[in-house]
């Protein structure tokens, strides 16, 4: 486990990256284009998650590699009010397309309507807005996350026992998709497993407090499904260690854990036997294709449903299109695969 000082340093480093990124990418607050390229507005959703901090690093790298023209990058810090304000700045300073990752997918509709009226296309990363037009959603199949986690834990527990599910915010399409798929899979394939649903609003401290109460009430807990390793991994492992329950995989008393994200810390935890698996959200591909589609949107290009040239499928939504990127299950068998972004971030 990382000590508190290390986590503070990591957060400070992420803030420094964002600050440097904003300076490096600013071509002038009133500039609509630079070098013939239209200006893009990019809002990062939060800085309290290793996953999203990794995404920010990939965004910075890909902006430079692709030679894109971006307005100063903002971070809405998991606050839809800040997101709305940041988008307003983009609109006022000449953005020709906007990249965002709204964490509350039900509260962004009016902002999307405003952008549509101004003919400013939106690329939404990882989350799919409930309403409002989007040019493209860059996202993996989140129902598959829940299903893969269910199938893995179900087999690990032999179809019996109790599992705690650290759910993300149910106001988010991702939280709903993962939760609904996990529940449906457990009901159909592993009816002998009792699922204890713990709503967390994507907050690590909330998850830790609820898991502590669950462990007290259910000392025979056999598994944990963490819907976001970026915010849940450290507090979960710290709690299990404190309770003397952090047993390596294969040893008596081990609590089987499957996560979602694919961050380096999760891969390290798999190698150490602290967790058993994670579903890798492609932070690198989220950044790459969010920028790709934003640039295409700003240039007036269009896309249609169907297979892509990067092993994904574009599907039609009621309010736009979604590029569903692949998200592999990582276990001890493939944790050292060099193709996994979690093994390459920062390089």
N, C-alpha and C positions, 0 to 999 in steps of 0.2 A: 504494500500500500504506500502511496505517496504521502509524506507528511504534509501538514497544513502549509508550511512555508513553500513547499514545492508547488502546491496548487496555486498559491498566491503568485508565485513567480510565473507559472504558466499563464495565468490570467493576464498578468502584466505584459507578458510577451505577446499575447494575442492582441491586446490593446495597442501595443507598439506597432505590430504588423499592420493593424487597421489604420493607424495614424500615418504611417509611412506610405501605405497604399493610397490613401486619399490624396496625399501630397504628390506622389509619383504620377497618379492617373489624372489629376486635374489639368485640363487644357484651358481653363478659364471659365468662370461661372456663367458668362453670358455667351459662350461659344456653342453653337448648334452643330458644328462640324469641324473636323480638323484633318487636314491631309485628305479631304474628300470623304472622310468617314463620318457618319452621323453619330451624335452623342448618345450614349447609353447611360441610364440611371440604374444603379445597383444598390439594393438595400439588403444587408445581411440581417438575419432574423434574431440572433442572440450571440453572446460571447461567454455563456456559462456552460457550454457543452463542448467536449473535445471533438465531437463530430462536426459541429458547425464551425469551430475554429480551424479544423482541417479543411473544410469547404472554403473558408475565407482564404487560406493559403493557396489553394488551387485556383481560386478566382484571380488572385493577384498574379500568379504565375501565367495563367492563360491569357489574361488581358495583355500582358507584356509580350507573350509569345505570338499572339494573334495581331498585335499592333493596333488594338482597339482604342477608340476615343471614348473615355468615360468621364462623367461628372464626378465630383467628390463622392466617394462611397459612404453610405450611411449605415447605421446599425440600429434597428428599432427595439432591441433589447426585450423581445417577447411582449411588446406593448403595442396593441393595434392603434392606439392614439398616436404614438410616435411614428408608426408606419405611415399613417395617413398624412401626418405633417411632413415626413421625409419625401413622400411621393409628390406632395404639393410643391416642394422645392424643386424636384426634378422637372415637374411640369413648367414651373416658372423660369427655369434656366435652360430650356431648350432640348430636353430629352426627346429623342425620336422613338425610343422603346425603353421599357422598364423591366428589370429583373427583380423579383421579390420572392419571399417564402413566408407567406402569412401563416402564423401559428394558430390564430383563431380564424378558421376558414368560413365561418358564418357571418363575420363582422366586416368583411372587406368589400361587400357587394356594391355599396354606394360609391366607393372609391374607384372600383373597376368601371362602373357606369360613367363616372366623370372622365376617366381616361379614354374610354371608348368614344365619348362625345367629342373629345379633342383629337381623336384619331391617333392616339398613342398606344400601340400594342403592348401587351403584358405577357411576360414569360414567368410562370409560377413554378418554383423549384420545390420538390419533395411534397408539397401540399397542393391539393386541388380545391380551389374556392367553390363553395356550395352554389353560389350564384354570381352572375357577372361574367362578361365576355373575357376569355383569355385566348391569346394567340396560340400558346403551347404550354402544356404542363409537362415538366421534365421530372419524371417520378418513376420509381419502381412499383411493382404490384404489391401493395401493402397487405392485401388479403393473403397473398402468398406468404408474407412474413408470419402472420398468425398461424397459417396452416403448417408451415415448415416447423415452427416452434412446437406446435401441438404434436405433430407426428414424432419429432425427436424425443420430447419429454415422455410421451406416451410409451414409446418403446423402452426408454431408459428405466421407467418405473414398472414395466411389465403390465401396464394397463390397470394398476391399482395404486391407491394412496391419495395424497393431497398435494395440490400445487397452488402456490400463491402467484397471482398475476399482477405485476406492477403495471397498471394501465397508464397510457398517456392521457392527455386531455380529451374528453369525449366531445368537446366543442370542435375538435380537429378531425378532419376526414381520416387522417392517419390513425389516430387513436381509435376511432370507430371501426375502421376497416380491420385493424389488427385484433381488436377485442372481439368483434363479431365473428371473424374467421376462426379465431382460437376457440371460442365457445362452441361454434357449430361443429368443428372438427372433433373436439373432446366429446360432445354429446353423441356424435355418430360413431366414432371409432374407439373411444375409450370411456364408456359410460361408468366404469368402475373407479374413475379418478374424480375426486371432488375438487372443483376449481374455486379458489377463494379470490374474488375480484377486489382489487385495491385501487381505487381511483386516486391519481396523484397530481394531475394537471401538469405533468412533465417536471415535477419538482422533486429533487433528490432528497431533501429533508423530510418532505411529506411521505415519500416512499419508505424511508428508513423508519420513521415513527410508526407507520401502519404495519410494516413488516415486523417490527419489534413486538407489537401487540399480537400479531398473528402467531408468531413463534411461541409467545406465552400461552396462547389459547390452544395452539396445535403443535405441541412439541414433537409430534411425529411427522411434521412437514417433510415431504420427500423431494419437492422440486420448486423452482422459481422461474417464471418467465418475465424477463425485463424487456419492456417494449422500447427502451432507449438506453443502451449502455453508456452513452455519452454523459447522461445525468444520473443514472442509477448504479453504475458499476462500483464506483468508489464507496458510496455510503452503504451499499449492500454488503460488500466484502468486509468493510470495517465493522459492521454490526455482527456479521457471522464470526469474525475473528474475536471480537469482544465476548461473544457468547460461547466461545470454544467450539463453534460449529463449522469452521472453515477447514474441512477435511479434504485432502486431495482425492481426485477421482480415482475410483478403484478401492478406496479404503472404506471400512465400515463407518456409517454415519455421514458419508458424503451426501450433500444435498445437490441434486442435479440442477444445473442452471443453464438456460439458453437465453441469449440476448439478441438485440437488434442494433446494428450500426456498423461493426467491423473496424472500430478504431484500434490503434496500436495497443492500447492498454488491454483491450479485450483479447487480442491475439496473444499477448504476454500471459494473461490469466488462463487462457486455454493451455498454453505450453506448461504452465505451472500446475495445472490440474484444478485450479480454483473454480473455473467454470468449464462447461462441457462443449458449448457451441455458441455461435452467433450467426445471424443472417447479415451479410455485408451490404449495407447501403452504399452505392457507388459515389462517394463524395467527389472523386475525381471526374467521373462522367457527368455528375450533376453540374459541376462548374463548366466543363468543356461544352456541353450541349446547351446549357442555359445561355451561354454567351453566343454560341453558334446560331441559335434560334432568334436571339434578340437582334443580332446583326442582320440576319435574314429578314426579320420583321421590319426593321428600320429601312431596309432597302426595297421593301414591297414584295418580297418573295412569298410564295404560298406552298403549303404541303397538303398531302392527302393521306387518309388512312391506309395502312399496309405495312409490309416489312421495310426496314431501313437497311442501310449499308453498315450499321454498327451493332448487329445482332440484337435488335429490339423491334418492337412493333408499335406503330402509331395507331391509336384507336380514337374513334369519334366520341366526343362528350356532348351533352346537351348545350354546353356553353363554350365549345372549342375543341381542341385536339389534345391528346396526351401521348407522349413518347414514353413507353413503359420499358425501362432499362432493366437488364438482368441483375439479379441479386443472389449470389450463391450462398449456400450454407457452409460455414467454416467449422471444422472439427479438428481434432488432433491429427487426423490423416492428411489434411491439406493446409494446415495453418502456416506452413513455411513457403507456400506457393508465392513466387515472386510477382505473379500477376495481380495479387491482391493489393488494393491501394493502401491498406493498412500497413503493408510491409514496405511501402515506398514513400509515404508522405514525408515531406521535409527534405527529400533528396534532390 
